[in-house]
């Protein structure tokens, strides 16, 4: 498995101020196609901890599912890239 990096973490903090660094990492990895087991291995944490981070992030945005959080994440990131003011342009 290739190492996973977030290129511009401060920009993600601006877009998702409610999320911790670890929640942003885990959500980004999930949106990039890694499953919970792969995320746990990559970050050297348990799958239970990955699930806790997902649940905390969903709760912070008052959503009902991880699917809805991932949709929000994609939407906000794509809007930011379209506007390219937050430094997330490709």
N, C-alpha and C positions, 0 to 999 in steps of 0.2 A: 504494500500500500504506500502511495506517495504521501509525504508529509503535507499537511494542510496548513495554509497560512492565510490570514486576513491582511490584505494590503494596507488598508487605511482604517485602523481601529478607531481613531478619534472621530472620523466621519460617522461611523456606526453608532458611537456614543451620542452624537448629536441627533441622529435619526431615531434612536431607540433609548431615550434617557432613563427609562424605567428598568432596563435590563442591565445585569452585571456583565463583566467581561466574559465570564465563563458561559453565561446564558447566550450571549451573542456568538461566541465560538461554537457552541453546540448547535444552535439554530442554523448558523451558516453551514456547518458541516452536514447537517441533515438536509438542508436545501440543496447542497452540492451532490447529494445522492448517497451519503454514507448512512448506514443503518445504525441502530443503537449499539449493537455489538462492536461495530467498526469504530464508532465514536469513542466508546469505552476503552478499546485497545489503544487507539491513537493518543488519548489523553491520560492513559494509565489510571483510570477510575473504574468503578463498578457500573454495570448497566443500571442498577438501582439509583446510583447518583445521577446518571444521565437522565433517567426518568424524573427524578426530583427537580432537576434544573428545567426540564420541559414543563413540568406542572407549575413551578414557580413563575415561569415566564408567561404561561397561559393565564394564570391568576392575576398577574400584574396588569395585563391588558384587558382583564374582565371578559375573556373569551371562553367559549365552551369546549374548544378542542384544539389540539395541536395543529390540525389541518387548517383551521381558521387563522391561527397565528402564523403559519408558514405562508398562507395567502397574503396576509397583511405584510409580512416581511418582503415577499416578492414584489408586491405593489409599491411599497415605499422605496425599495432599492431601485426598481425600474423607473419610478418617477424622478428620483434623485439623479439617476444616470441621464435621463432625458433632459433634465434641467442643468446637469453637470456643475452645479454651484457648490456641491458638497464634496467634491473631489473623488467621487465614485465612478467617474467616467472610465471606460475601458481603455 
